[in-house]
Amino acid sequence: MKEKRKEKKRKRSEAEASDENSSIDDKEKRRARREERKQWLEKVPKVDEHGIAYTKLQLRRMAKRMARGLDPIESEAEKQERLKNEAELRRQEQDELEGIIRKPIPGDEEDSGPEAVDSDEEREESRDAERNITTAKHKSIEPQTVYKNKRKKEVPEDYVCSACQNKHTPVHWIYDCPSKKTIRGTNQLSKKLRGLHNPSTTKVFVSGLPFSMTSKELKDLFDKACGPVARAKAITFPDSGRCKGQGIVTFQDEESARKALTLMNGKQLDVSGDSKKVGKQLQLKVTKVLNRKVSKQQIASN
């Protein structure tokens, strides 16, 4: 028993020693490979004929070519061949992912002869036909943005659709217009230009309103005093929904907007209906609506 134990222990120690030696050898080999790669990388050119620096991938590729005894810069024919091989590999990977390439099943190797060849050719022809049909479908069908439900927000009477210029009836938002064309990336440009253009001259900003004011009451107030109002909006708090004391009024013509700037600016507004301000009067302030750039400059200067 003691001799068997000693033999097992000796074999175990020999195996451990061999593993250690092999790991040391692997480390030495890796170190040697790293040194060799470093030497080749020092020899390859760092910039092209136009003075543009090569990428790390290009430098490694040139180092591998020099290690095989080739010129570091590949010729045009070699480049085209490499790109062709890479495209072929990508196509094969795509075919495998789509399940087009059929893996051999054990037992199919025994089927041979003209019948097996014919079946393989038929399968390949059917796959090619399916690919052509799929490609034709993708080319014929253009992606379209389809909205299931129309916008619930009411469309103002003076709204003009930029896509069809109100050729389609009834009046509708541009999002629901059948003539609308979607061009990706245009919103990025509009964001840069946002706030640079002056707003409509028929729009005025009103402050000094009571907290109980609603959009309908604001529209009626200016409609009676100045002229026809296209729409009015009382700016409200997001949590309570009560008016902040400010609003925006858009008139149907510039003459009514000028009347609002002269007649309603500084007018005393009775707030007897407001329980918190019984017997008090508020003074309205009506100004033109400025673009965002000018507004930000005024805020910064104040």
DRENDO-1510 file (C-alpha; in Angstrom, 1 decimal, always signed):
<recs>
REC; n; res; u; v; w
REC; 1; MET; +0.0; +0.0; +0.0 .
REC; 2; LYS; +2.8; +2.4; +0.9 .
REC; 3; GLU; +4.5; +1.7; -2.5 .
REC; 4; LYS; +1.3; +2.5; -4.4 .
REC; 5; ARG; +0.8; +5.7; -2.5 .
REC; 6; LYS; +4.4; +6.8; -3.2 .
REC; 7; GLU; +3.9; +5.9; -6.9 .
REC; 8; LYS; +0.8; +8.0; -7.1 .
REC; 9; LYS; +2.5; +10.9; -5.3 .
REC; 10; ARG; +5.4; +10.7; -7.7 .
REC; 11; LYS; +3.2; +10.7; -10.8 .
REC; 12; ARG; +1.2; +13.6; -9.4 .
REC; 13; SER; +4.4; +15.7; -8.8 .
REC; 14; GLU; +5.7; +14.9; -12.3 .
REC; 15; ALA; +2.4; +16.0; -13.8 .
REC; 16; GLU; +2.4; +19.2; -11.8 .
REC; 17; ALA; +6.0; +19.9; -12.9 .
REC; 18; SER; +5.2; +19.2; -16.5 .
REC; 19; ASP; +2.2; +21.6; -16.3 .
REC; 20; GLU; +4.3; +24.2; -14.8 .
REC; 21; ASN; +7.0; +23.8; -17.4 .
REC; 22; SER; +4.3; +24.0; -20.2 .
REC; 23; SER; +2.8; +27.2; -18.7 .
REC; 24; ILE; +6.3; +28.7; -18.5 .
REC; 25; ASP; +6.9; +27.7; -22.2 .
REC; 26; ASP; +3.5; +29.2; -23.2 .
REC; 27; LYS; +4.4; +32.5; -21.4 .
REC; 28; GLU; +7.8; +32.6; -23.2 .
REC; 29; LYS; +6.1; +31.9; -26.5 .
REC; 30; ARG; +3.6; +34.7; -26.0 .
REC; 31; ARG; +6.3; +37.1; -24.9 .
REC; 32; ALA; +8.3; +36.2; -28.0 .
REC; 33; ARG; +5.3; +36.8; -30.2 .
REC; 34; ARG; +4.6; +40.2; -28.6 .
REC; 35; GLU; +8.2; +41.2; -29.1 .
REC; 36; GLU; +8.1; +40.1; -32.7 .
REC; 37; ARG; +4.9; +42.0; -33.4 .
REC; 38; LYS; +6.4; +45.1; -31.7 .
REC; 39; GLN; +9.4; +44.9; -34.0 .
REC; 40; TRP; +7.2; +44.6; -37.1 .
REC; 41; LEU; +5.0; +47.5; -36.0 .
REC; 42; GLU; +8.1; +49.7; -35.7 .
REC; 43; LYS; +9.1; +48.9; -39.3 .
REC; 44; VAL; +5.7; +49.6; -41.0 .
REC; 45; PRO; +5.0; +53.2; -42.3 .
REC; 46; LYS; +2.9; +55.3; -39.9 .
REC; 47; VAL; +1.3; +57.7; -42.5 .
REC; 48; ASP; +0.2; +57.3; -46.1 .
REC; 49; GLU; +1.4; +59.3; -49.2 .
REC; 50; HIS; -1.0; +62.2; -48.3 .
REC; 51; GLY; +0.3; +62.5; -44.7 .
REC; 52; ILE; -2.8; +60.8; -43.1 .
REC; 53; ALA; -2.0; +58.5; -40.2 .
REC; 54; TYR; -2.9; +54.9; -40.5 .
REC; 55; THR; -5.3; +53.3; -38.0 .
REC; 56; LYS; -4.3; +50.6; -35.6 .
REC; 57; LEU; -6.1; +48.0; -37.7 .
REC; 58; GLN; -4.2; +49.0; -40.8 .
REC; 59; LEU; -0.9; +49.0; -38.9 .
REC; 60; ARG; -1.5; +45.4; -37.6 .
REC; 61; ARG; -2.5; +44.3; -41.1 .
REC; 62; MET; +0.7; +45.7; -42.6 .
REC; 63; ALA; +2.8; +44.1; -39.9 .
REC; 64; LYS; +1.3; +40.7; -40.7 .
REC; 65; ARG; +2.0; +41.2; -44.4 .
REC; 66; MET; +5.7; +42.1; -43.6 .
REC; 67; ALA; +5.9; +39.0; -41.4 .
REC; 68; ARG; +4.8; +36.9; -44.4 .
REC; 69; GLY; +7.4; +38.6; -46.6 .
REC; 70; LEU; +5.0; +40.8; -48.5 .
REC; 71; ASP; +5.0; +44.5; -49.1 .
REC; 72; PRO; +3.3; +46.3; -46.2 .
REC; 73; ILE; +1.0; +48.4; -48.4 .
REC; 74; GLU; -1.3; +46.1; -50.4 .
REC; 75; SER; -1.9; +46.7; -54.1 .
REC; 76; GLU; -5.3; +47.6; -55.5 .
REC; 77; ALA; -5.9; +44.1; -56.8 .
REC; 78; GLU; -5.1; +42.6; -53.4 .
REC; 79; LYS; -7.4; +45.1; -51.7 .
REC; 80; GLN; -10.3; +44.2; -54.0 .
REC; 81; GLU; -9.6; +40.5; -53.4 .
REC; 82; ARG; -9.6; +41.1; -49.6 .
REC; 83; LEU; -12.9; +43.1; -49.7 .
REC; 84; LYS; -14.5; +40.4; -51.9 .
REC; 85; ASN; -13.5; +37.6; -49.4 .
REC; 86; GLU; -14.8; +39.7; -46.5 .
REC; 87; ALA; -18.1; +40.2; -48.3 .
REC; 88; GLU; -18.4; +36.5; -49.1 .
REC; 89; LEU; -17.8; +35.7; -45.4 .
REC; 90; ARG; -20.4; +38.1; -44.3 .
REC; 91; ARG; -22.9; +36.7; -46.8 .
REC; 92; GLN; -22.2; +33.1; -45.6 .
REC; 93; GLU; -22.7; +34.2; -42.0 .
REC; 94; GLN; -26.0; +35.9; -42.9 .
REC; 95; ASP; -27.2; +32.8; -44.8 .
REC; 96; GLU; -26.4; +30.6; -41.8 .
REC; 97; LEU; -28.3; +33.0; -39.5 .
REC; 98; GLU; -31.3; +32.9; -41.8 .
REC; 99; GLY; -31.2; +29.2; -42.0 .
REC; 100; ILE; -30.6; +29.1; -45.8 .
REC; 101; ILE; -27.6; +26.8; -45.6 .
REC; 102; ARG; -28.8; +23.3; -44.7 .
REC; 103; LYS; -26.6; +21.4; -42.3 .
REC; 104; PRO; -26.0; +17.8; -43.3 .
REC; 105; ILE; -28.0; +15.3; -41.3 .
REC; 106; PRO; -26.3; +11.9; -40.4 .
REC; 107; GLY; -27.5; +9.4; -43.0 .
REC; 108; ASP; -27.8; +11.8; -45.8 .
REC; 109; GLU; -24.2; +11.1; -46.9 .
REC; 110; GLU; -25.4; +7.7; -48.1 .
REC; 111; ASP; -27.8; +9.3; -50.6 .
REC; 112; SER; -25.7; +9.8; -53.8 .
REC; 113; GLY; -26.2; +9.6; -57.5 .
REC; 114; PRO; -28.1; +11.7; -60.0 .
REC; 115; GLU; -31.3; +11.9; -58.0 .
REC; 116; ALA; -29.5; +13.4; -55.0 .
REC; 117; VAL; -27.8; +15.9; -57.2 .
REC; 118; ASP; -31.1; +16.9; -58.8 .
REC; 119; SER; -32.7; +17.4; -55.4 .
REC; 120; ASP; -29.9; +19.6; -54.3 .
REC; 121; GLU; -30.1; +21.7; -57.5 .
REC; 122; GLU; -33.9; +22.0; -57.1 .
REC; 123; ARG; -33.5; +23.1; -53.5 .
REC; 124; GLU; -30.9; +25.7; -54.5 .
REC; 125; GLU; -33.1; +27.0; -57.3 .
REC; 126; SER; -36.1; +27.3; -54.9 .
REC; 127; ARG; -33.9; +29.3; -52.4 .
REC; 128; ASP; -32.8; +31.6; -55.2 .
REC; 129; ALA; -36.4; +32.2; -56.2 .
REC; 130; GLU; -37.4; +33.0; -52.6 .
REC; 131; ARG; -34.5; +35.5; -52.3 .
REC; 132; ASN; -35.5; +37.2; -55.6 .
REC; 133; ILE; -39.2; +37.5; -54.4 .
REC; 134; THR; -38.1; +38.9; -51.0 .
REC; 135; THR; -35.8; +41.4; -52.7 .
REC; 136; ALA; -38.6; +42.5; -55.1 .
REC; 137; LYS; -41.0; +43.0; -52.2 .
REC; 138; HIS; -38.5; +45.1; -50.2 .
REC; 139; LYS; -37.9; +47.3; -53.3 .
REC; 140; SER; -41.5; +47.8; -54.1 .
REC; 141; ILE; -42.8; +48.5; -50.6 .
REC; 142; GLU; -41.8; +51.9; -49.3 .
REC; 143; PRO; -41.9; +52.6; -45.6 .
REC; 144; GLN; -44.8; +54.9; -44.7 .
REC; 145; THR; -45.7; +56.4; -41.4 .
REC; 146; VAL; -49.3; +55.4; -40.6 .
REC; 147; TYR; -51.1; +56.8; -37.6 .
REC; 148; LYS; -53.9; +54.6; -36.2 .
REC; 149; ASN; -55.7; +57.5; -34.5 .
REC; 150; LYS; -56.0; +61.1; -35.5 .
REC; 151; ARG; -55.0; +63.9; -33.1 .
REC; 152; LYS; -57.7; +64.7; -30.6 .
REC; 153; LYS; -56.6; +68.3; -30.2 .
REC; 154; GLU; -58.9; +70.7; -32.0 .
REC; 155; VAL; -57.6; +72.3; -35.2 .
REC; 156; PRO; -57.8; +76.1; -35.2 .
REC; 157; GLU; -59.8; +77.6; -38.1 .
REC; 158; ASP; -56.8; +79.7; -39.3 .
REC; 159; TYR; -54.4; +76.7; -39.3 .
REC; 160; VAL; -52.7; +76.1; -42.6 .
REC; 161; CYS; -51.3; +72.6; -43.3 .
REC; 162; SER; -47.7; +73.0; -44.7 .
REC; 163; ALA; -48.0; +69.8; -46.7 .
REC; 164; CYS; -51.1; +70.4; -48.7 .
REC; 165; GLN; -51.9; +74.1; -48.1 .
REC; 166; ASN; -55.4; +73.0; -46.9 .
REC; 167; LYS; -56.3; +71.3; -50.2 .
REC; 168; HIS; -57.6; +68.3; -48.3 .
REC; 169; THR; -60.7; +68.8; -46.3 .
REC; 170; PRO; -61.7; +69.1; -43.5 .
REC; 171; VAL; -59.0; +71.2; -41.7 .
REC; 172; HIS; -56.4; +68.9; -40.3 .
REC; 173; TRP; -53.0; +68.8; -38.6 .
REC; 174; ILE; -50.0; +68.2; -40.8 .
REC; 175; TYR; -49.4; +64.9; -38.9 .
REC; 176; ASP; -52.7; +63.5; -40.3 .
REC; 177; CYS; -52.2; +64.9; -43.8 .
REC; 178; PRO; -52.1; +62.3; -46.6 .
REC; 179; SER; -49.7; +64.5; -48.6 .
REC; 180; LYS; -47.1; +64.7; -45.7 .
REC; 181; LYS; -43.6; +63.5; -46.5 .
REC; 182; THR; -41.3; +62.3; -43.7 .
REC; 183; ILE; -37.6; +63.2; -44.2 .
REC; 184; ARG; -35.3; +61.9; -41.5 .
REC; 185; GLY; -33.0; +64.4; -39.8 .
REC; 186; THR; -34.8; +67.6; -40.7 .
REC; 187; ASN; -35.8; +68.2; -37.1 .
REC; 188; GLN; -32.2; +68.6; -36.1 .
REC; 189; LEU; -32.0; +71.6; -38.5 .
REC; 190; SER; -35.3; +73.1; -37.3 .
REC; 191; LYS; -34.1; +72.8; -33.6 .
REC; 192; LYS; -31.0; +75.0; -34.5 .
REC; 193; LEU; -33.2; +77.6; -36.1 .
REC; 194; ARG; -35.9; +77.5; -33.5 .
REC; 195; GLY; -36.4; +80.9; -31.8 .
REC; 196; LEU; -34.5; +82.9; -34.4 .
REC; 197; HIS; -37.6; +84.0; -36.4 .
REC; 198; ASN; -40.1; +86.6; -35.0 .
REC; 199; PRO; -43.5; +85.2; -34.0 .
REC; 200; SER; -46.7; +86.4; -35.6 .
REC; 201; THR; -47.6; +90.0; -35.3 .
REC; 202; THR; -51.2; +89.0; -34.4 .
REC; 203; LYS; -50.0; +87.4; -31.1 .
REC; 204; VAL; -49.7; +89.3; -27.8 .
REC; 205; PHE; -48.6; +88.3; -24.3 .
REC; 206; VAL; -50.9; +89.2; -21.3 .
REC; 207; SER; -49.8; +89.3; -17.7 .
REC; 208; GLY; -51.6; +90.5; -14.5 .
REC; 209; LEU; -54.6; +88.1; -14.9 .
REC; 210; PRO; -56.4; +86.6; -11.9 .
REC; 211; PHE; -55.7; +83.0; -10.9 .
REC; 212; SER; -59.4; +82.1; -11.6 .
REC; 213; MET; -59.1; +83.2; -15.3 .
REC; 214; THR; -59.8; +80.5; -17.9 .
REC; 215; SER; -58.9; +80.4; -21.6 .
REC; 216; LYS; -62.6; +81.0; -22.6 .
REC; 217; GLU; -62.9; +84.0; -20.3 .
REC; 218; LEU; -59.6; +85.4; -21.7 .
REC; 219; LYS; -60.9; +85.0; -25.2 .
REC; 220; ASP; -64.2; +86.7; -24.4 .
REC; 221; LEU; -62.4; +89.6; -22.6 .
REC; 222; PHE; -60.2; +90.6; -25.6 .
REC; 223; ASP; -62.9; +89.7; -28.2 .
REC; 224; LYS; -65.3; +92.3; -26.9 .
REC; 225; ALA; -62.7; +95.0; -26.3 .
REC; 226; CYS; -60.3; +94.7; -29.3 .
REC; 227; GLY; -61.7; +92.5; -32.1 .
REC; 228; PRO; -62.1; +89.0; -33.3 .
REC; 229; VAL; -59.8; +86.5; -31.5 .
REC; 230; ALA; -58.6; +83.4; -33.2 .
REC; 231; ARG; -57.6; +81.6; -30.1 .
REC; 232; ALA; -56.5; +82.4; -26.5 .
REC; 233; LYS; -54.7; +80.3; -24.0 .
REC; 234; ALA; -54.3; +80.9; -20.2 .
REC; 235; ILE; -51.0; +79.6; -18.9 .
REC; 236; THR; -51.7; +77.3; -16.0 .
REC; 237; PHE; -49.9; +75.5; -13.2 .
REC; 238; PRO; -49.2; +71.8; -14.1 .
REC; 239; ASP; -50.3; +70.5; -10.7 .
REC; 240; SER; -53.4; +72.5; -9.9 .
REC; 241; GLY; -54.5; +73.6; -13.4 .
REC; 242; ARG; -55.1; +77.2; -12.2 .
REC; 243; CYS; -54.0; +80.2; -14.2 .
REC; 244; LYS; -50.5; +81.5; -13.5 .
REC; 245; GLY; -51.7; +85.1; -14.2 .
REC; 246; GLN; -50.4; +85.0; -17.7 .
REC; 247; GLY; -51.8; +84.2; -21.1 .
REC; 248; ILE; -51.3; +84.4; -24.9 .
REC; 249; VAL; -53.9; +85.8; -27.2 .
REC; 250; THR; -53.8; +85.4; -31.0 .
REC; 251; PHE; -56.1; +87.7; -33.1 .
REC; 252; GLN; -57.4; +87.2; -36.6 .
REC; 253; ASP; -55.8; +90.5; -37.9 .
REC; 254; GLU; -53.0; +92.9; -36.9 .
REC; 255; GLU; -55.3; +95.8; -36.3 .
REC; 256; SER; -57.0; +94.0; -33.4 .
REC; 257; ALA; -53.5; +93.1; -32.0 .
REC; 258; ARG; -52.5; +96.8; -32.1 .
REC; 259; LYS; -55.7; +97.8; -30.3 .
REC; 260; ALA; -54.9; +95.3; -27.6 .
REC; 261; LEU; -51.5; +96.9; -27.1 .
REC; 262; THR; -52.9; +100.3; -26.8 .
REC; 263; LEU; -56.3; +99.8; -25.1 .
REC; 264; MET; -55.8; +96.9; -22.8 .
REC; 265; ASN; -52.2; +97.6; -21.7 .
REC; 266; GLY; -52.5; +99.1; -18.2 .
REC; 267; LYS; -56.2; +98.5; -17.9 .
REC; 268; GLN; -57.6; +97.9; -14.4 .
REC; 269; LEU; -59.3; +94.5; -14.1 .
REC; 270; ASP; -61.9; +93.9; -11.5 .
REC; 271; VAL; -61.4; +90.6; -9.5 .
REC; 272; SER; -64.4; +90.8; -7.3 .
REC; 273; GLY; -65.3; +87.2; -8.3 .
REC; 274; ASP; -62.0; +85.9; -6.8 .
REC; 275; SER; -62.6; +85.0; -3.2 .
REC; 276; LYS; -58.9; +85.6; -2.3 .
REC; 277; LYS; -58.8; +89.1; -3.8 .
REC; 278; VAL; -62.2; +90.6; -2.9 .
REC; 279; GLY; -62.3; +94.3; -3.6 .
REC; 280; LYS; -59.0; +94.4; -5.4 .
REC; 281; GLN; -58.1; +95.3; -8.9 .
REC; 282; LEU; -55.4; +94.0; -11.1 .
REC; 283; GLN; -53.5; +96.0; -13.8 .
REC; 284; LEU; -53.1; +94.2; -17.1 .
REC; 285; LYS; -49.9; +94.3; -19.0 .
REC; 286; VAL; -50.1; +93.5; -22.8 .
REC; 287; THR; -46.9; +93.2; -24.8 .
REC; 288; LYS; -45.7; +91.8; -28.1 .
REC; 289; VAL; -44.6; +88.2; -28.2 .
REC; 290; LEU; -40.8; +88.2; -28.8 .
REC; 291; ASN; -38.7; +85.4; -30.2 .
REC; 292; ARG; -36.8; +83.2; -27.8 .
REC; 293; LYS; -33.4; +84.7; -28.6 .
REC; 294; VAL; -34.5; +88.2; -27.6 .
REC; 295; SER; -36.3; +87.0; -24.6 .
REC; 296; LYS; -33.2; +85.1; -23.3 .
REC; 297; GLN; -31.1; +88.2; -23.8 .
REC; 298; GLN; -33.6; +90.4; -21.8 .
REC; 299; ILE; -33.7; +87.8; -19.0 .
REC; 300; ALA; -29.9; +87.7; -18.9 .
REC; 301; SER; -29.6; +91.5; -18.8 .
REC; 302; ASN; -32.1; +91.7; -16.0 .
</recs>
